[in-house]
Amino acid sequence: MTDLQDTDPAAASAKAETLIESLPWLRRFRDQIVVVKYGGNAMVSDELQEAFAADIAYLRYVGVKPVVVHGGGPQISNMLDRLAIPSEFKGGYRVTSTEAISVVRMVLTGQINPQLVGKINQHGPLATGLSGEDAGLFGGRQKGIVVDGVPHDLGRVGDVVEVDPQTVHDHIAAGRIPVVSSIAPDLDKPGHSLNVNADAAAAALAVALKAAKLVILTDVAGLYADWPNRDSLVSHLTATELRDMLPRLESGMIPKMRACLDAVEGGVETAAIIDGRVPHSVLVEIFTQKGIGTEVVNG
């Protein structure tokens, strides 16, 4: 039993105020689907992995329906290096050979996915692992890219062009947290797989699920209108404002902000990029007035 004499009334009151602040957001998101894209430093730090898993479990226990989509760039690079398989990037995309796609599948679906499922399940038997290849969840098509006016072949890299969310709905209805790896079957080449951008895959899934919110974890504090000017952080903007700003953004931020734009234009109420380096940033974004990072709304 806690010794009441050791209880700090001010600290206890502050905790209660924090809980009360979350009340309108609990009302707003209860029974709603929230898609969270997991990546960056939050994926490679043990402390941040634990905090993220706790956040996702917390969402489920308070009545939100979280769905997690993950990539795994750093882990894929490490494994390719260990296996002495060449890896290069063009226009921000990893060129993925037939040899490399097997490693991508192994790392995403065989390593990262069960590890994250296990972390969440330390808080209860909640999470289940899925691949974009399961039950026709994703359908992809190969893509190329133009860099400085020159077209480049990216190999086994593609876009998600079809989403059948039924299997995710089934898991949500059963009370589970779906954790989805960002790989897709090639619709034009049956039996082949494609490495797809996890931000774009999360946005496409959020639209198909009619999610209330998309949250994308990044390694920066949010969107900077004039990078690297730290005073140019944007906390809130409309889809129209983002569409105008998109061509001028730093190249690494474009896929994430494009995913936010696609989500809200596809019917998701809000989309946000948040700093995954901050423990429990998912809860701060969803359950506090100011949130964290940059939020995009339609308009």
N, C-alpha and C positions, 0 to 999 in steps of 0.2 A: 504494500500500500504506500502511496506517496505521502510523505510528510508535508502537511499543509503549510508548516512554517517555512519550508524551503521553496514554496511556490511564489513566483514573482507576479503579483497581480497585474502589473503593467504589461508584462510579456504575455500573460494569458489573455488580457484584453486585446492586445494587438493581434494575437492569433485569431481571436473571435472576429475581429473587424475584417481580417483577411477572408475568413470564411463567409461572412455576410456580403462582402464585396462580390463574391462569386455567384451569389444567388440569382441575379437576373440572367447571367450567362448559363447557369445550370438550367434555368427555365427555358432559355432559348435553344440550347443544344440537346436537351434530353430527348431521347428517341430519334435523334438526327444522326445521319452518317457524316463522319469527318474523315477525310482521307489525308494521311500524313506521309510525305515522302522523306525517307530516312537516308542520310548520307553525310559525307564530309567528316569532320573531326569527331562528331558524335558517334560515328561508326567505328573508329579506331581506338578511342580512349575507353579504358575499362570503366572509369568513373562515370563518363557520359553515357556509356551503354546502359549501365545500371539505372541511371536517372531517367533515361528515355523509356526503358522498359517499365519502370514504376509509373511514369506519366501515362503510358498507354493503358496499363492495368487500371489506374485510377479513373481514366475516362470511362472505361467499361463498367466499373463498379458504381459510378454515379449516374449511369443510364445513357451515356453517349455510346454511339456505335462506331468505334474507330476501325479504320482499314489502313494498313501500312503497306507502302510500296517502297522497295529499296533497290539501289544499284550496288556498286562495289568496285569503283575505279581503282583505288589504291591497292586493294587485295588482288584484283586481276593483274595489275602491273607487277606486283611482287611475285605472283605465281608464274607469269610468263617469263620473268627474269630467271627464276629458279630453274625453269625448264629450257632455258636458252632459246625461247621462241621470240623472234624479232617483233617489236611493237613500235608503231609510230602514230603520230596524230597529224591530221590535216583539218584545218579550219575548226579546231576544237573537238573533233571526233576521232575516236580510236579506229584506225584501219584494222579490220578484223578478218584475218585469213580463215580458210577452212580449218586449219590446224588450231588457230587461236579460239574459234568459237566453241570448241570442245572444252577448252580451259575456262572460258567465260561461263558456260553452263555449269561446270563443276564447281566453280567458286561461288556463283550466285545461288544456285539451287541446292548444292551439296554442302556448302560451308557456311556462308553468311546466313541463309534463310533458317536452317535449323538452330544456329547459334542464337539468333534473335528470338525465335520461338521459345527456346529454352529459357532465355532471360525473362521474358514476359511470364512464362509459366511458373517461375519461382514465386509469383504472387497469386497463383491459382491456376487450375487447368482451363486456360482461356484461349490461348493462341493456337492457330493451325497454319501450317505452311502450304503455300500454293506457288505455282509457277505460271507465268503468262501462257505457257503451253498447255496447262491443265484445262480439260473440258472446253476447249475453244475460247478461253477467256480473252486472249489477245489474238489478233490476226495482223501480220506485218507484211510490208513490202520493202524491198531493197531501196536504198537511197544513195545518191551521189552528192557531191558538193562542188561548188564553184569557188575557187580561191584566186583572187586577183584576175578574174576573167578566165581562168583555166579550169575546166571540169576535171574532177578527180573521182576515181572509183574507191569506195570505202570498204569493199568486200562484203562480208556478212553483217552489214549494219543496215538497220531499217527503221521505218516509222510504224507506229501502231495506227492502222487504218480501220480496224474493226474491233469492237469490244462486245462480248456477250457476258454480261455481269451475273448471269443466273447462279453460277456456282458460288460467287461471293455472297449474293443474297441468301442462298441456302445456308451458308455458314453463319451469317449474321442472325438469321432466324433461329438458328440452333444455339445462339448465345455465345458464339465464338468470335475471336478477333482474327480475320484473315491477314496473313503476312505474305505479300506477293513479290516474287523476284521478277525483275524487268528483262525478260527474254520472251520472244514471240516466235511462233511458227511462221515460216515463209509461205504466204498464200499462193505464190506463183511456183514454188518448188516444194511440193509435199515431201515431208521427211527431213527438211532442212530448217535450221533455226537462225534467228536474227538477234543480234545485240541491239537493244533499243534504249534510247535515252530515258532514264528513270523519271526525270521531271515531266517529260511529255507523256509518258505512260501513266503517271499518277494523275495528270490533268484529264487525260482521256477516260480513265476509270472513274474519276470524280464526276464527270459529266454524265457518263452512262449510269452511274448509281444515283444521280440526282442528289448529290451530297450537298450539305449545307455549307461546308467549308473545305478548302484545300490548304494545307500547311506544308511548306517546303523548307527543310532545314538546310542552311548554308554555313559557310565559314566566315561570313561578314555580318555586320550589325544590321544590314538591310540594304535597300537600294540607295545609292548615292547619285544625285542628279548630275554632279560634276566631280566624278572620281578623278584623283584621290583626295579631293577637298572633304575633310571629315565633317565640315559644317553643313554639307549639302545633303545630309541624310533625309530621306522622304519617308514620313510615317504613314501617310494616307494619300491615295490618288485614285482617280477614276480610270476606267478602261480607255476612255477617249484620251485622257492625258498620257497614259502609258503608251498607247499606240503611236502618239506623236513623238514620244521620247525614245522609243525602242531603237531606231536606227543609230542613235547617238550614244548608246550605252557601251560600257566596257564589254568586250567579246564574251568573257566568261559568265557575265550576268544575263546575257541575252536569252539563252535557253530557259533559264529559270523564270524570267519575267514573261517570256513568250508563253510558258506553261500557265502562269497566272492569268494572262490575258485570255488564252484559249478557254480556261476553266470558267471565268466569269461570263464570257461571251456565250458559252455553252449552257448557261443556266445555273452554275454554282453561285451561291449568294455572295461569298467573299473568298478571296485567296490571299495568302500571306507568305512572304519569305521571312524567316526568323533565324537568329543566330544560334546554331546548334552547339556552339562552344560554351553556351551558358546553361548550366544544369537546370533542368525542369523548365526550359524555355517554352515547351509545348503548353504546359499548364498556365504559364504567365500570359501567353498569347490568347488562349481561349477564355480564361476565367478572370481577367482583370480589365479594368476600364481602358487603360492606356495600351495594353498589349505590349508587344516587343517586335521590332523589325518594321516591315513595310506591308500595309494592307491595301489590296486592290478591290474595288467594288465596281459594279456595272454603272454606266452613265457616261 
